[in-house]
Amino acid sequence: MSLERHLVLFTRYPSFGTGKRRLAAGVGNTTALRFQRVSLSHTIRRLGGDQRWRTWLAVTPDRSGPWPGQSNVVQQGKGDLGQRLARVSSGLPRGPVLIIGSDVPGITKELVAEAFHLLGGHDAVVGPSADGGYWAVGLRRRPRLINPFRAVRWSSPNALEDTLANLRGHSVGRLSSLDDIDDVDAMRRFPDWALLHASRHGDDR
């Protein structure tokens, strides 16, 4: 039986002075908000129309918007990041789930497809980032659901290590390392981020 694949963009509604606080501390609230808007729009446009998976927006605050009209929107709900990730990953229809942020300029359809391919033979998949966290986490969700998000030290160099510890004893596939833009140092490594909203032939790769 073929199960539907679910790609989840975990995102906060872009608004001035909320979210991306580490980034805002280095570049200011105005630039941080602009990055949020550009990166979210770019990610939805690049990945959202692919028929190989169903794209969802997992949003916070729960009552926020408007969101893009073609998106399937689910609420993250209350709790810390681990509780919200666990809630969303367990609440979707049957099939493998891949969760990514909306702040990863290097994301491509090929990487998403590779992640789902790995989930065909592994219980979970992770995409590491340079800061010790990860830009992607995926779960096969069969024959049972695993929760790798307990007691993770979020926003620290230990986030990936803690998540992998929760996955000990399970098969884990690895994706290439990518930067997620959480602070000014990460933004400096991707100086062309402001061009992402421009229409280019390469956007559909």
JODA-V907045 format. One record per helix or strand of 3 or more residues. SS is the DSSP state (helix for helix, strand for strand). FROM is the first residue (numbers start at 1). TO is the last residue. If there is no record, write none. Layout:
SS:FROM:TO, SS:FROM:TO
This chain:
strand:6:12, helix:21:27, helix:29:47, strand:54:60, strand:72:75, helix:81:91, strand:97:101, helix:109:119, strand:124:128, strand:134:139, helix:159:166, strand:172:175, helix:184:188, helix:193:195, helix:201:204
